[in-house]
């Protein structure tokens, strides 16, 4: 009943299949999200922000982003209103192209409210892509604002949009490193054609739009984006956890998405075909069972490498100690205890280092094998 109150009345633009996920109806999901976000969910009231006026520059940017003709009034036309439910004018490469005119007008007010909430944020087209994808879900205008704001704060997106403190470049590098560990052939496909910068740009776009841009060309944006949005929200850390890596879940989802669609890029034979592959990725990216399995498995190459490296080092340390202690080596070197002790330390250290590196290599290969195992059903069907 609580969840039903959060859902807008007009559900026509939303596919029926988007109303459930893993057996949970959309109302239950909204309640689950709200409970997970807790008190951070409603720290800011939407209505006072909506009533404030934005600058002319922001209003012009928002209108051009939404491709709204004229300037609709700021009256209350909720995302679920029956008014203007027919598809509006064609919009460029934005998630708003899937929204009706009424929903675009409501999204317009949401974006104005964000420019008032944070003057430094103002209008940001990447963040607007995320808001557009959330607006495609059957929820009220107020909840579009609140969930978008909660994600913005939980994932620390001001590092991307406002502070420009180098965290975006660091996150791109982290994603690139993980993709190269799990799918080295994907990264090599870009490097071999002299297009490494194109891969970095692709990763940057997926991060700053929280993957909404990659799904925006599909008219099923609400169905496609819902499972990823659910994992971003549930995987976010409380603001009270000051030591949390706020964007780990976002980076992880981006890594899994690229690994899932690796064959699209690896099959390109030249730079032009690789460019077409990137465009195909934006047009045809799908959130299927294999992608969700990758996300939920949370395969981390560094964790695999660290685990196997530590395990093999400890095994080697134990074996070496037992060998020196019980095999009579110390007794044989009784007349030269200093040399014996030195050789023992050197031998033990070298063996531990070597075993640690071998264990790390084995761990990374195990992570790659885990990815292959999860993707094998879809690849065998191609």
SULNORJO-V948507 format. One record per residue. N is the residue number from 0. RES is the residue in one letter. OMEGA is omega as a letter, one per 20 degrees, with the letter a starting at -180 (none if undefined). Layout:
# SULNORJO-V948507
n | res | omega
N | RES | OMEGA
N | RES | OMEGA
This chain:
# SULNORJO-V948507
n | res | omega
0 | X | r
1 | X | r
2 | X | a
3 | X | r
4 | X | a
5 | X | a
6 | X | r
7 | X | a
8 | X | a
9 | X | a
10 | X | a
11 | X | a
12 | X | a
13 | X | r
14 | X | r
15 | X | a
16 | X | r
17 | X | a
18 | X | r
19 | X | r
20 | X | a
21 | X | r
22 | X | a
23 | X | r
24 | X | a
25 | X | r
26 | X | r
27 | X | r
28 | X | r
29 | X | r
30 | X | r
31 | X | r
32 | X | a
33 | X | r
34 | X | a
35 | X | a
36 | X | r
37 | X | a
38 | X | r
39 | X | a
40 | X | a
41 | X | r
42 | X | r
43 | X | r
44 | X | a
45 | X | a
46 | X | r
47 | X | r
48 | X | a
49 | X | a
50 | X | r
51 | X | a
52 | X | r
53 | X | r
54 | X | r
55 | X | a
56 | X | r
57 | X | a
58 | X | r
59 | X | r
60 | X | a
61 | X | a
62 | X | r
63 | X | r
64 | X | a
65 | X | a
66 | X | r
67 | X | r
68 | X | a
69 | X | a
70 | X | a
71 | X | r
72 | X | a
73 | X | r
74 | X | a
75 | X | r
76 | X | a
77 | X | r
78 | X | a
79 | X | a
80 | X | r
81 | X | a
82 | X | r
83 | X | a
84 | X | r
85 | X | r
86 | X | a
87 | X | r
88 | X | a
89 | X | r
90 | X | a
91 | X | a
92 | X | r
93 | X | r
94 | X | a
95 | X | a
96 | X | a
97 | X | a
98 | X | r
99 | X | r
100 | X | a
101 | X | r
102 | X | r
103 | X | r
104 | X | r
105 | X | r
106 | X | r
107 | X | r
108 | X | r
109 | X | a
110 | X | r
111 | X | a
112 | X | r
113 | X | r
114 | X | r
115 | X | r
116 | X | r
117 | X | r
118 | X | r
119 | X | r
120 | X | a
121 | X | r
122 | X | r
123 | X | a
124 | X | r
125 | X | r
126 | X | r
127 | X | r
128 | X | r
129 | X | r
130 | X | r
131 | X | r
132 | X | r
133 | X | r
134 | X | r
135 | X | r
136 | X | a
137 | X | r
138 | X | a
139 | X | r
140 | X | a
141 | X | a
142 | X | r
143 | X | r
144 | X | a
145 | X | r
146 | X | r
147 | X | r
148 | X | r
149 | X | r
150 | X | r
151 | X | a
152 | X | a
153 | X | a
154 | X | r
155 | X | a
156 | X | r
157 | X | r
158 | X | r
159 | X | a
160 | X | a
161 | X | a
162 | X | a
163 | X | a
164 | X | r
165 | X | a
166 | X | r
167 | X | r
168 | X | r
169 | X | r
170 | X | r
171 | X | r
172 | X | r
173 | X | r
174 | X | a
175 | X | r
176 | X | a
177 | X | r
178 | X | r
179 | X | r
180 | X | a
181 | X | a
182 | X | a
183 | X | a
184 | X | r
185 | X | r
186 | X | r
187 | X | r
188 | X | r
189 | X | a
190 | X | a
191 | X | a
192 | X | r
193 | X | a
194 | X | a
195 | X | a
196 | X | r
197 | X | r
198 | X | r
199 | X | r
200 | X | r
201 | X | r
202 | X | a
203 | X | r
204 | X | r
205 | X | r
206 | X | a
207 | X | r
208 | X | a
209 | X | r
210 | X | a
211 | X | a
212 | X | r
213 | X | a
214 | X | a
215 | X | a
216 | X | a
217 | X | r
218 | X | r
219 | X | a
220 | X | a
221 | X | r
222 | X | a
223 | X | a
224 | X | a
225 | X | a
226 | X | r
227 | X | r
228 | X | r
229 | X | a
230 | X | r
231 | X | a
232 | X | a
233 | X | a
234 | X | a
235 | X | a
236 | X | r
237 | X | r
238 | X | r
239 | X | r
240 | X | a
241 | X | a
242 | X | a
243 | X | r
244 | X | a
245 | X | a
246 | X | r
247 | X | a
248 | X | r
249 | X | r
250 | X | a
251 | X | r
252 | X | r
253 | X | r
254 | X | a
255 | X | a
256 | X | r
257 | X | r
258 | X | a
259 | X | a
260 | X | a
261 | X | a
262 | X | r
263 | X | a
264 | X | a
265 | X | a
266 | X | a
267 | X | a
268 | X | r
269 | X | a
270 | X | r
271 | X | r
272 | X | r
273 | X | r
274 | X | r
275 | X | r
276 | X | r
277 | X | r
278 | X | r
279 | X | r
280 | X | r
281 | X | a
282 | X | a
283 | X | r
284 | X | a
285 | X | r
286 | X | a
287 | X | a
288 | X | a
289 | X | r
290 | X | a
291 | X | r
292 | X | r
293 | X | a
294 | X | a
295 | X | r
296 | X | r
297 | X | r
298 | X | a
299 | X | a
300 | X | a
301 | X | r
302 | X | r
303 | X | a
304 | X | r
305 | X | a
306 | X | a
307 | X | r
308 | X | r
309 | X | a
310 | X | a
311 | X | r
312 | X | r
313 | X | r
314 | X | a
315 | X | r
316 | X | r
317 | X | a
318 | X | a
319 | X | r
320 | X | r
321 | X | a
322 | X | a
323 | X | a
324 | X | a
325 | X | a
326 | X | r
327 | X | r
328 | X | a
329 | X | r
330 | X | a
331 | X | a
332 | X | a
333 | X | a
334 | X | a
335 | X | a
336 | X | a
337 | X | r
338 | X | a
339 | X | r
340 | X | a
341 | X | r
342 | X | r
343 | X | a
344 | X | a
345 | X | a
346 | X | r
347 | X | a
348 | X | a
349 | X | a
350 | X | r
351 | X | r
352 | X | a
353 | X | a
354 | X | r
355 | X | r
356 | X | r
357 | X | r
358 | X | r
359 | X | r
360 | X | r
361 | X | r
362 | X | r
363 | X | r
364 | X | r
365 | X | r
366 | X | r
367 | X | r
368 | X | r
369 | X | r
370 | X | r
371 | X | a
372 | X | a
373 | X | a
374 | X | a
375 | X | a
376 | X | a
377 | X | a
378 | X | r
379 | X | a
380 | X | a
381 | X | none
